[in-house]
Amino acid sequence: MNAPNNALLARQQLYRDMDPLNLTPLWEVLHALVPPQPASPCVPALWKYGQVRPFLMRAGQAITAEEAVRRVLILENPKLRGQSAVTQSLYAGLQLILPGEVAPSHRHTQSALRFIVEGSGAYTAVDGERTAMRPGDFIITPSWTFHDHGSEADGPVVWLDGLDIPMIRFFDAGFAQNGTARAQEVTRTEGTSFARYGHNMAPVRHDPPFGGKTSPLFSYPYERSREALQQLERLAPIDPWDGVKLRYLNPLTGGSPMPTMATFMQKLPAGFAGKGWRQTDGAVYSVVEGEAVVHAESPRGETWRFEVAARDHFVIPSWHTARLESAAGCVLFSFSDRPVHQALGIHQEERLS
Ligand code: GTQ
Protein backbone atom coordinates (compact mmCIF):
# COMPACT_ATOMS: atom_id res chain seq x y z
CA MET A 1 0.00 0.00 0.00
CA ASN A 2 3.01 2.27 0.61
CA ALA A 3 3.85 4.37 -2.40
CA PRO A 4 7.53 4.43 -3.40
CA ASN A 5 9.56 7.30 -2.05
CA ASN A 6 9.69 9.29 -5.27
CA ALA A 7 5.88 9.05 -5.62
CA LEU A 8 5.49 10.42 -2.07
CA LEU A 9 7.86 13.26 -2.87
CA ALA A 10 5.89 14.06 -6.01
CA ARG A 11 2.67 14.17 -3.98
CA GLN A 12 4.17 16.51 -1.42
CA GLN A 13 5.34 18.76 -4.24
CA LEU A 14 1.79 18.65 -5.67
CA TYR A 15 0.32 19.73 -2.29
CA ARG A 16 2.82 22.58 -1.95
CA ASP A 17 2.16 23.80 -5.48
CA MET A 18 -1.63 23.89 -5.11
CA ASP A 19 -1.58 25.37 -1.60
CA PRO A 20 -1.51 29.05 -2.74
CA LEU A 21 -4.80 28.42 -4.57
CA ASN A 22 -6.41 27.23 -1.31
CA LEU A 23 -6.67 23.68 -2.58
CA THR A 24 -6.14 20.63 -0.43
CA PRO A 25 -6.30 16.89 -1.25
CA LEU A 26 -9.31 15.06 0.19
CA TRP A 27 -7.53 11.71 0.44
CA GLU A 28 -5.26 13.00 3.20
CA VAL A 29 -8.24 13.92 5.42
CA LEU A 30 -11.08 11.66 4.24
CA HIS A 31 -10.95 9.30 7.21
CA ALA A 32 -11.26 12.14 9.72
CA LEU A 33 -13.99 13.87 7.69
CA VAL A 34 -16.27 10.84 7.56
CA PRO A 35 -15.26 8.79 10.61
CA PRO A 36 -16.66 5.28 11.10
CA GLN A 37 -18.39 6.54 14.27
CA PRO A 38 -18.70 9.92 16.02
CA ALA A 39 -15.29 11.01 17.30
CA SER A 40 -16.14 14.02 19.45
CA PRO A 41 -13.22 16.18 20.53
CA CYS A 42 -15.17 16.80 23.77
CA VAL A 43 -14.62 14.92 27.02
CA PRO A 44 -16.97 14.14 29.90
CA ALA A 45 -16.47 16.76 32.62
CA LEU A 46 -17.76 17.57 36.09
CA TRP A 47 -18.23 20.90 37.90
CA LYS A 48 -18.71 20.41 41.67
CA TYR A 49 -20.94 23.20 42.98
CA GLY A 50 -18.86 23.52 46.16
CA GLN A 51 -15.84 24.39 44.02
CA VAL A 52 -17.66 26.68 41.57
CA ARG A 53 -19.80 28.66 44.04
CA PRO A 54 -16.93 30.60 45.68
CA PHE A 55 -15.93 31.90 42.23
CA LEU A 56 -19.53 32.88 41.47
CA MET A 57 -19.65 34.84 44.74
CA ARG A 58 -16.30 36.49 43.96
CA ALA A 59 -17.70 37.43 40.55
CA GLY A 60 -20.61 38.99 42.48
CA GLN A 61 -18.12 41.30 44.19
CA ALA A 62 -16.02 41.93 41.10
CA ILE A 63 -18.80 43.15 38.77
CA THR A 64 -22.47 44.12 38.93
CA ALA A 65 -25.12 42.34 36.85
CA GLU A 66 -25.79 45.67 35.13
CA GLU A 67 -22.17 46.15 34.05
CA ALA A 68 -21.66 42.51 33.09
CA VAL A 69 -25.05 42.48 31.30
CA ARG A 70 -25.09 38.78 32.21
CA ARG A 71 -22.89 37.75 35.15
CA VAL A 72 -22.14 34.20 34.14
CA LEU A 73 -19.30 31.74 34.60
CA ILE A 74 -19.19 29.61 31.46
CA LEU A 75 -18.84 25.84 31.84
CA GLU A 76 -16.28 25.10 29.12
CA ASN A 77 -15.53 21.64 27.93
CA PRO A 78 -11.87 20.99 28.90
CA LYS A 79 -11.14 20.15 25.26
CA LEU A 80 -12.88 23.28 23.91
CA ARG A 81 -11.27 25.93 26.10
CA GLY A 82 -11.70 29.42 24.72
CA GLN A 83 -14.72 28.49 22.61
CA SER A 84 -17.45 29.14 25.22
CA ALA A 85 -18.84 25.70 24.49
CA VAL A 86 -19.69 22.69 26.67
CA THR A 87 -20.20 20.51 23.58
CA GLN A 88 -19.62 21.36 19.92
CA SER A 89 -23.20 22.68 19.65
CA LEU A 90 -24.18 23.76 23.17
CA TYR A 91 -23.29 26.45 25.67
CA ALA A 92 -23.73 26.15 29.44
CA GLY A 93 -23.06 28.65 32.22
CA LEU A 94 -23.98 29.48 35.80
CA GLN A 95 -25.58 32.90 36.18
CA LEU A 96 -25.64 34.86 39.46
CA ILE A 97 -28.02 37.65 40.37
CA LEU A 98 -27.85 39.44 43.72
CA PRO A 99 -30.65 41.15 45.66
CA GLY A 100 -31.94 44.30 43.93
CA GLU A 101 -30.00 43.73 40.70
CA VAL A 102 -31.30 43.82 37.14
CA ALA A 103 -29.68 42.05 34.18
CA PRO A 104 -30.84 44.47 31.45
CA SER A 105 -33.30 43.68 28.69
CA HIS A 106 -32.02 42.32 25.38
CA ARG A 107 -32.97 39.79 22.72
CA HIS A 108 -31.07 37.43 20.44
CA THR A 109 -31.72 34.70 17.93
CA GLN A 110 -30.09 32.18 20.28
CA SER A 111 -32.65 30.26 22.38
CA ALA A 112 -32.01 30.00 26.12
CA LEU A 113 -33.14 27.80 28.95
CA ARG A 114 -32.74 28.49 32.65
CA PHE A 115 -32.65 25.79 35.28
CA ILE A 116 -32.76 27.23 38.78
CA VAL A 117 -30.00 25.88 41.02
CA GLU A 118 -29.99 28.00 44.20
CA GLY A 119 -32.22 30.64 45.81
CA SER A 120 -35.74 31.94 45.33
CA GLY A 121 -37.08 35.43 44.72
CA ALA A 122 -35.52 36.23 41.34
CA TYR A 123 -37.61 36.55 38.23
CA THR A 124 -37.12 36.53 34.52
CA ALA A 125 -39.35 38.59 32.25
CA VAL A 126 -40.12 37.31 28.76
CA ASP A 127 -42.29 39.06 26.23
CA GLY A 128 -43.97 41.28 28.84
CA GLU A 129 -44.60 38.55 31.42
CA ARG A 130 -42.61 37.87 34.56
CA THR A 131 -41.95 34.39 35.89
CA ALA A 132 -40.73 33.71 39.42
CA MET A 133 -37.70 31.45 39.72
CA ARG A 134 -37.60 28.65 42.26
CA PRO A 135 -35.03 25.84 42.57
CA GLY A 136 -35.74 23.06 40.06
CA ASP A 137 -37.90 25.24 37.79
CA PHE A 138 -37.17 25.06 34.07
CA ILE A 139 -37.72 28.39 32.30
CA ILE A 140 -37.50 29.27 28.60
CA THR A 141 -36.36 32.37 26.76
CA PRO A 142 -37.53 31.91 23.15
CA SER A 143 -35.43 33.10 20.23
CA TRP A 144 -35.76 36.86 19.56
CA THR A 145 -37.86 37.68 22.63
CA PHE A 146 -36.79 40.53 24.92
CA HIS A 147 -35.80 39.23 28.33
CA ASP A 148 -34.39 40.68 31.51
CA HIS A 149 -33.68 39.11 34.87
CA GLY A 150 -34.13 40.73 38.27
CA SER A 151 -34.03 39.82 41.91
CA GLU A 152 -36.17 40.75 44.88
CA ALA A 153 -34.57 37.93 46.88
CA ASP A 154 -32.66 38.39 50.12
CA GLY A 155 -29.74 36.26 48.98
CA PRO A 156 -27.95 35.13 45.83
CA VAL A 157 -29.89 33.36 43.11
CA VAL A 158 -28.00 31.06 40.72
CA TRP A 159 -29.26 29.26 37.66
CA LEU A 160 -27.90 27.13 34.85
CA ASP A 161 -28.05 28.83 31.45
CA GLY A 162 -28.30 26.47 28.47
CA LEU A 163 -28.06 28.10 25.06
CA ASP A 164 -27.56 27.02 21.45
CA ILE A 165 -24.80 29.66 21.00
CA PRO A 166 -22.22 27.38 19.28
CA MET A 167 -24.88 26.01 16.93
CA ILE A 168 -26.08 29.47 15.89
CA ARG A 169 -22.42 30.55 15.51
CA PHE A 170 -21.83 27.52 13.26
CA PHE A 171 -24.65 28.72 11.01
CA ASP A 172 -23.47 32.36 11.24
CA ALA A 173 -27.07 33.23 12.05
CA GLY A 174 -26.72 35.24 15.26
CA PHE A 175 -28.38 38.62 15.77
CA ALA A 176 -28.82 40.56 19.02
CA GLN A 177 -30.39 43.81 20.16
CA ASN A 178 -30.46 45.73 23.43
CA GLY A 179 -33.82 46.77 24.84
CA THR A 180 -34.64 50.46 25.08
CA ALA A 181 -35.61 50.21 28.75
CA ARG A 182 -33.42 48.64 31.45
CA ALA A 183 -36.24 46.27 32.35
CA GLN A 184 -39.08 45.61 29.97
CA GLU A 185 -42.58 46.82 30.65
CA VAL A 186 -44.81 44.19 32.21
CA THR A 187 -47.90 43.80 30.01
CA ARG A 188 -49.33 40.51 31.25
CA THR A 189 -50.03 39.27 34.75
CA GLU A 190 -47.65 36.62 36.06
CA GLY A 191 -49.13 33.16 35.57
CA THR A 192 -51.10 34.03 32.41
CA SER A 193 -49.09 31.72 30.13
CA PHE A 194 -49.23 28.87 32.60
CA ALA A 195 -53.00 29.21 33.04
CA ARG A 196 -53.44 29.29 29.28
CA TYR A 197 -51.12 26.44 28.27
CA GLY A 198 -50.10 24.57 31.43
CA HIS A 199 -53.12 22.33 31.91
CA ASN A 200 -53.41 20.19 28.75
CA MET A 201 -55.72 22.82 27.31
CA ALA A 202 -55.18 25.61 24.79
CA PRO A 203 -57.04 28.70 23.64
CA VAL A 204 -59.73 28.03 21.04
CA ARG A 205 -58.96 30.89 18.66
CA HIS A 206 -55.35 31.87 19.03
CA ASP A 207 -52.25 31.86 16.88
CA PRO A 208 -49.40 30.16 18.73
CA PRO A 209 -46.85 32.75 19.88
CA PHE A 210 -43.19 32.68 18.70
CA GLY A 211 -44.16 31.42 15.27
CA GLY A 212 -45.18 28.12 16.85
CA LYS A 213 -41.49 27.14 17.10
CA THR A 214 -41.07 27.55 20.85
CA SER A 215 -43.30 26.50 23.72
CA PRO A 216 -45.75 29.21 24.84
CA LEU A 217 -45.04 28.05 28.43
CA PHE A 218 -42.13 30.01 29.88
CA SER A 219 -42.02 28.08 33.08
CA TYR A 220 -42.21 24.41 33.99
CA PRO A 221 -42.38 24.43 37.80
CA TYR A 222 -40.38 21.81 39.67
CA GLU A 223 -43.27 20.75 41.90
CA ARG A 224 -45.15 19.54 38.80
CA SER A 225 -42.25 17.62 37.22
CA ARG A 226 -41.18 16.14 40.53
CA GLU A 227 -44.71 14.98 41.30
CA ALA A 228 -44.93 13.23 37.92
CA LEU A 229 -41.65 11.39 38.45
CA GLN A 230 -42.51 10.43 42.00
CA GLN A 231 -45.87 8.99 40.97
CA LEU A 232 -44.35 7.07 38.08
CA GLU A 233 -41.72 5.61 40.38
CA ARG A 234 -44.58 4.15 42.45
CA LEU A 235 -46.98 3.25 39.63
CA ALA A 236 -44.97 2.06 36.64
CA PRO A 237 -41.97 -0.14 35.80
CA ILE A 238 -38.54 1.47 36.19
CA ASP A 239 -36.55 1.80 32.95
CA PRO A 240 -33.27 -0.16 33.37
CA TRP A 241 -31.27 2.60 31.62
CA ASP A 242 -32.96 5.83 32.70
CA GLY A 243 -34.83 5.07 35.91
CA VAL A 244 -37.91 7.27 35.52
CA LYS A 245 -37.31 9.83 32.79
CA LEU A 246 -39.66 12.29 31.06
CA ARG A 247 -39.03 14.90 28.42
CA TYR A 248 -40.50 18.39 28.66
CA LEU A 249 -42.72 19.32 25.76
CA ASN A 250 -44.24 22.16 23.83
CA PRO A 251 -47.92 21.62 24.69
CA LEU A 252 -49.04 22.92 21.28
CA THR A 253 -46.94 20.50 19.23
CA GLY A 254 -45.84 17.63 21.46
CA GLY A 255 -42.29 18.41 20.31
CA SER A 256 -39.38 19.83 22.29
CA PRO A 257 -39.90 23.14 24.13
CA MET A 258 -37.32 24.84 21.90
CA PRO A 259 -36.45 24.04 18.28
CA THR A 260 -32.78 23.46 19.10
CA MET A 261 -32.80 21.96 22.57
CA ALA A 262 -34.59 19.11 24.32
CA THR A 263 -34.91 19.05 28.10
CA PHE A 264 -35.45 16.13 30.44
CA MET A 265 -35.99 15.32 34.09
CA GLN A 266 -35.37 11.90 35.57
CA LYS A 267 -35.45 10.19 38.92
CA LEU A 268 -33.13 7.36 39.84
CA PRO A 269 -34.77 5.27 42.57
CA ALA A 270 -32.72 4.47 45.67
CA GLY A 271 -30.49 1.48 44.92
CA PHE A 272 -30.61 2.07 41.14
CA ALA A 273 -27.79 0.52 39.09
CA GLY A 274 -28.51 1.58 35.51
CA LYS A 275 -27.39 -0.07 32.29
CA GLY A 276 -25.14 1.78 29.84
CA TRP A 277 -26.27 3.71 26.77
CA ARG A 278 -24.88 6.12 24.22
CA GLN A 279 -26.48 8.64 21.89
CA THR A 280 -25.37 11.15 19.28
CA ASP A 281 -26.75 14.12 21.23
CA GLY A 282 -24.29 15.21 23.89
CA ALA A 283 -26.09 16.21 27.10
CA VAL A 284 -25.53 18.56 30.04
CA TYR A 285 -26.85 17.52 33.47
CA SER A 286 -27.79 19.47 36.58
CA VAL A 287 -28.22 17.43 39.76
CA VAL A 288 -31.37 18.55 41.54
CA GLU A 289 -31.57 16.29 44.57
CA GLY A 290 -29.77 13.29 46.03
CA GLU A 291 -26.56 11.80 44.76
CA ALA A 292 -25.32 9.46 42.06
CA VAL A 293 -22.25 7.92 40.51
CA VAL A 294 -21.77 8.58 36.79
CA HIS A 295 -19.63 6.22 34.73
CA ALA A 296 -18.60 7.40 31.26
CA GLU A 297 -16.52 5.79 28.54
CA SER A 298 -15.29 7.35 25.30
CA PRO A 299 -15.50 5.46 21.98
CA ARG A 300 -11.73 4.95 22.37
CA GLY A 301 -12.12 3.28 25.75
CA GLU A 302 -11.04 6.06 28.13
CA THR A 303 -13.13 6.01 31.31
CA TRP A 304 -14.40 8.54 33.85
CA ARG A 305 -16.15 8.16 37.20
CA PHE A 306 -17.95 11.14 38.75
CA GLU A 307 -19.52 11.27 42.20
CA VAL A 308 -22.25 13.85 41.92
CA ALA A 309 -24.57 15.53 44.43
CA ALA A 310 -27.20 18.29 44.38
CA ARG A 311 -26.20 21.39 42.33
CA ASP A 312 -23.28 19.66 40.59
CA HIS A 313 -23.13 19.82 36.79
CA PHE A 314 -21.66 17.40 34.28
CA VAL A 315 -21.54 16.80 30.54
CA ILE A 316 -21.66 13.55 28.57
CA PRO A 317 -20.50 14.21 24.96
CA SER A 318 -21.81 12.52 21.84
CA TRP A 319 -21.36 8.75 21.56
CA HIS A 320 -19.80 8.39 25.00
CA THR A 321 -21.30 5.46 26.89
CA ALA A 322 -22.81 6.52 30.21
CA ARG A 323 -24.17 4.58 33.15
CA LEU A 324 -25.89 5.96 36.26
CA GLU A 325 -25.94 4.49 39.76
CA SER A 326 -27.56 5.87 42.87
CA ALA A 327 -27.58 4.39 46.36
CA ALA A 328 -29.73 7.09 47.96
CA GLY A 329 -31.81 8.13 44.93
CA CYS A 330 -31.29 11.12 42.66
CA VAL A 331 -33.19 13.67 40.53
CA LEU A 332 -31.43 14.92 37.38
CA PHE A 333 -32.30 17.65 34.91
CA SER A 334 -30.61 17.52 31.50
CA PHE A 335 -30.63 19.17 28.09
CA SER A 336 -29.26 18.25 24.68
CA ASP A 337 -29.42 19.18 20.98
CA ARG A 338 -31.58 16.13 20.18
CA PRO A 339 -34.34 18.02 18.26
CA VAL A 340 -31.77 19.06 15.66
CA HIS A 341 -30.47 15.50 15.26
CA GLN A 342 -34.05 14.33 14.86
CA ALA A 343 -34.95 17.04 12.35
CA LEU A 344 -31.91 16.04 10.28
CA GLY A 345 -32.64 12.31 10.60
CA ILE A 346 -29.21 11.62 12.15
CA HIS A 347 -30.17 10.81 15.73
CA GLN A 348 -28.83 7.49 16.96
CA GLU A 349 -29.08 5.80 20.31
CA GLU A 350 -27.67 2.49 21.49
CA ARG A 351 -28.80 0.83 24.70
CA LEU A 352 -26.42 -1.83 26.02
CA SER A 353 -27.97 -4.92 27.51
O1 GTQ B 1 -29.44 35.54 29.97
O2 GTQ B 1 -29.61 36.39 28.01
O3 GTQ B 1 -25.43 32.68 29.81
O4 GTQ B 1 -27.63 36.28 26.38
C1 GTQ B 1 -25.32 33.86 27.77
C2 GTQ B 1 -25.89 34.78 26.90
C3 GTQ B 1 -27.14 34.18 29.29
C4 GTQ B 1 -29.01 35.71 28.83
C5 GTQ B 1 -25.96 33.57 28.94
C6 GTQ B 1 -27.08 35.39 27.24
C7 GTQ B 1 -27.72 35.08 28.44
Residues whose N, C-alpha, C, O or C-beta is under 5 A from the ligand:
A	BS01	GTQ	R70 V72 G93 D161
